[in-house]
């Protein structure tokens, strides 16, 4: 059986030493970035109440809270109270419980792809900047996007390997969709059932706000059993060689909510779809092998771009300070009168160059540089916070808030798991 599996060994997992120190440092930055984001959201709220064009800043405040603050807080809290083992539920990127696992499959990857394609399902695009923008545009204009990406959910401590969907009425806001995860080698379902894949299928009925994070997201229909049965029916109808067994009462029937706050209902049965008799071409390159490439994940690319922007703004302000010395009053640093124009311009130039150099090297995947860039950004936040506490010099849009905000964005991105894994990938051993 050509089942996919991966074993990743990292320094510090199950041992003491440098890896444990790195894990502690990453954890500290993870928490510090989250707390800093809360402080930044309060600063933006104060700014929105003190300026006349409040609507734009309030929108920025909502975006910061919904997409940065609440996800980071959820991630920290769920790490404490949610179990880190299989309970029949996927998890969102924020750490919340996501959709229930309601399907299992036996067969290799090529056979799963072939069975889904024959049944009229379309493989969803990967989530990237282009596909994310396109789904926003097509959803707003109600134009068709049959391969629209689905949001990432995690199982076995990793995102889905791939997903399939069926668009309804040419509207990307309504669709059947199902995510697939390859089971680790030797892993069995509770009760000793041996399967190769687990899947979570649900039906997107509309687009709305998440009740738990206030993000714009798809809202799913509560009857996930109907979607489960739809998937099984389309696959078995398209290929009579497919066989289905059902594990009755695999989980207790329950009513709950998923990570978006949508109600879900299930009877607890788990169909096991056997596609081993499906004739399929050679399997594609496993995702585990693709993941070992040198291309940085979106959080790392975003942080590098923001770091370069932050450095560029510092260099620009250093230049403007030489031309217009009165700009010294806008600097949120201690004892401005003792710094002088030349000293302030030099400090800004050095800081800007450091940001750019560290950002470029971080993009290339150097772990120590990633830590140094987060440290540089953290120092900016700490200095600004102490200035507010000691002298009441609150960062504003005209004095330091943009620099502080960009630094916090860098820390949030680089302290994410995907950025950390990318930076430490050379220490990983991946086996298929």
Secondary structure, DSSP 8 states (H G I E B T S, - for coil): ----------TTTTS-SHHHHHHHHHHHHHHHHHHHHHHHHHHHHHHHHHSS-HHHHHHHHHHHIIIIIHHHHHHHHHHHHS-SS--SEEEETTS-EEEE--EEEES-HHHHHHHHHHTT-EE----SHHHHHHHHHHHHHT---TT-----EEETTEE-SEEEEEEETTEEEEEEEEEEEE--TT--BTTTB--SEEEEEEEEEEEEE-TTT--EEEEE-SBHHHHHHHHHHHHHHH-TT-EEEEETTSS--EEEE-TTS-EEEE---EEEEE-TTS--------HHHHTTSS---HHHHHHHHHHHHHHHHHHHHHHHHHH-GGGGGG---S-HHHHHHHHHHHHHHHHHHHHHHHHHHHHTT-HHHHHHHHHHHHHHHHHHHHHHHHH----BTTBBHHHHHHHHHHHHHHTSHHHHHHHTGGG-----
